[in-house]
C-alpha cells in the first residue's frame, strides 16, 4: 500500500490543522480543510495561512489538484476558493452538505443559495473512492457533529475532521443544528473499528489540561485505549449523556456566524457592493419582546 506524504499546517487563532497530502510517486496533492484568516473585530480577511500551503507546495514540487473539506466548519472560514484560484484544484465535500444548506439557508435569509451542493465541484457519498495521483482515497460518512461530516481514508491515514480530538481531549460537540450525539457515537465507533495501527489526523487541537504542546496525530489503538470520551467500554448511552451534558455548557464558536454562511457556499463570499466591500449577515433575535 502506498503511504501518503503528509504536511500539517497549524493555525493557532482558530486551533485548526490543515493538511497537504501528496502521492510521492506522482507529486499530485490535496489540501484538506484550508483556513482563511479572518478577524471578526475588524472584518479584515487575509490569505496568509493558505499562502503558506501554496508556498510549501511550490518549493517541494507538489501539484495541488483538489481541496477536500471534511464538513462546513463553524469555527473558521475556508480558503478553498483561494487555493482553487491559484491551482485550478476542484473542491469536494460530503453530499450531505445539502442538508446543512437547507438548515441554514433560512437562518441567514440566503434566498439565492441553491441547496443542492452545486457551489462545490464534487459531492461525496459514503464509500466513494477517488485518487490523489496513485493514492487511493476512501470517503467515510461520519455524521453526528454535523450531518455532512466525512473522513478521508488515504493509505494508513484517516483525516477525521471534527469527529474526534486527541485522546486526552475527547470528541466533537453535537449540539449544532442537525447534530446528534447518538449518531456521533456510532460514527466514532466506525472509525475505531479500523485496524489499531491506523493513523488518525485531527482538524483541531486545544491542548488538553496538563499538556503544553499542540498535537494532531494519534492512532485507532490509542483512541480505543485512552480516549477520555470513547475508550473501549464506554457505552452509547453513557456517551450520549456525557456529550449532551458537556454541550449544554459550551459557548458558541466566535466565528460561527461568518463561517457557516461562507462555508456552505464552498468558502465563497457574496459579491462585493459598489463600494468594493463584501458584507456578511448577522441574524439578530431579541431576548424578549420589546
Protein Blocks (a to p, Z undefined) as FASTA:
>chain_A
ZZddddddddfklopacdddddfklopacdehiacdddfknopacfklmmmmmmmmmmno
pacfbdcdfbdcfkbccfklmmmmmnopacdddfklmmmmmmmmmmnopakbccehpmpm
bdcdehiacdehjaccdddddehjbmmbccddehjbccekjmbccfklopadfkbghiaf
klmmmmmmmmmmpcfklccddfbdehighiabdcfbdcfklmmmmpcklgghiafklmmm
mmmmmmmmpccdfklmmmmmmmmnnopacdddfkopacdddddddfbdZZ
